[in-house]
């Protein structure tokens, strides 16, 4: 995603024209911690840990 040409590739995928004045290809929204996005984070954490995917709940970029 952070490789050169990403903006052009995403515009092609979305079938829109590339504009060099685009503000940013990415805008971070919400918490950097996945569990903070849920009303009942303990249940989510227990489930993902149980199925062996607890690492998916680590901090994002």
C-alpha atoms as one frame of an Amber mdcrd trajectory, in Angstrom:
protein
   0.000   0.000   0.000   2.855   2.412   0.700   4.722   1.534  -2.471   5.135
   4.158  -5.179   2.151   4.406  -7.505  -0.437   3.407  -4.908  -2.569   6.465
  -5.634  -2.697   5.599  -9.333  -3.574   1.955  -8.661  -6.387   2.772  -6.238
  -7.816   5.349  -8.640  -7.734   2.753 -11.431  -9.485   0.240  -9.178 -12.194
   2.777  -8.324 -12.413   3.887 -11.954 -11.726   7.538 -11.119  -9.190   9.910
 -12.586  -5.998  10.498 -10.653  -5.617  14.046  -9.342  -2.130  15.144  -8.248
  -3.794  17.527  -5.773  -5.311  14.700  -3.758  -4.906  15.454  -0.084  -3.791
  11.987   1.014  -4.214   8.373  -0.101  -5.021   7.342   3.492  -6.780   8.993
   6.402  -6.607   7.276   9.783  -9.990   7.114  11.508 -10.846   5.842  14.951
  -8.705   4.128  17.515  -5.441   2.437  16.661  -6.486  -0.469  18.907  -9.060
  -2.818  17.390 -10.606  -3.770  20.739 -11.435  -0.138  21.538 -13.895  -0.162
  18.634 -16.216  -2.709  20.262 -18.843  -2.313  22.954 -17.848  -5.628  24.556
 -14.112  -5.959  23.852 -13.598  -8.843  26.302 -15.855 -11.140  24.271 -14.025
 -10.237  21.059 -10.634 -10.762  22.670 -11.669 -14.140  24.132 -13.028 -15.363
  20.794 -10.023 -14.318  18.699  -7.602 -15.703  21.277  -9.544 -18.983  21.364
  -9.378 -19.436  17.578  -5.670 -18.535  17.497  -6.017 -15.091  15.936  -5.290
 -12.913  18.969  -2.491 -11.271  16.991  -5.157  -9.667  14.776  -6.090  -7.496
  17.748  -2.701  -5.827  18.078  -2.288  -2.100  17.383  -2.616  -1.103  13.745
  -0.358   1.308  11.891
